[in-house]
Amino acid sequence: MHVKITTSGSRRYVQLVESYRDDAGKVKKRTVATLGRLDQVDSQLNAVIQGLIKVSGQVPTPTPTISSPSIAFEAARAFGDVWALTELWKDLGFSALRQVFRKTRHTTDVEALIRVMVLNRLCDPESKLGVLRWLETVALPDVTVTAITHQQLLRSMDALMEQQSAVDAVVAGLLRPLIDQDLSVVFYDLTTIRSEGLVTVPQDVRQFGMAKEGLIARQFMLGACRLQRVCRSTMRSSMATPLRPKRCCRPWAKCWSAFRQCGAWCSSRIAGY
């Protein structure tokens, strides 16, 4: 016996057919059973198959389990931006900072760690802990990423503060040739200053507003602006109030002396040209 599919009109049927010989010895076929329409016999046919296997005493063949391939896909590491910035760092000469930190007691490559944090601020600004997570996603040239720890990043920041004068001198020497021309630029910087106390005074410059801590508090805004001859700023804080305007000038005296040859002053944001 065998299975045969017959067609009647637009429908197809599954039939169980057997071959036999008639009285004349000729081979003929006859339909033993019609199992149903081909598009409807899925569950019914399985029951028939299992019944025939049970009657014949055969052991059902287990259905093979197809397991998914053990292939893991990992994200590619970013390379283009960090490579371009690393080459720019070298072309500008900032690798000279290595000579500054070589004279200190630090055994790690402080210049490389500072370069890592600078590149992180340019590509994906994060905290110190975020730098380590960022390093797992980039292919950084000339740096052994797996050897960098959080403590090393903090130590490099300490070294940067300890050698601030020497670092400023090196950076000023590198940037001075880049701004040896007359510039017409406006730089400005703004910050809000919050004050404590409930006393009110006439014409008080303090106004209620949303503070940096997310609270409503009295505060005023301090702005620094410079027209014409403008250059970089250093990381120095100053407090200028209507009562003490000269306090804003003293922290910039050292920066002015470093850039006096190019006749420029400094702030931190570009307002326009």
Helices and strands as residue ranges (DSSP letters): E 2-8, E 11-21, E 27-37, G 38-40, H 42-56, H 80-92, G 94-96, H 97-102, H 110-123, H 128-135, G 145-147, H 150-162, H 164-175, G 176-179, E 186-194, E 207-210, E 216-226, E 230-231, G 245-248, G 250-252, H 253-258, G 260-262, E 265-266, E 269-272
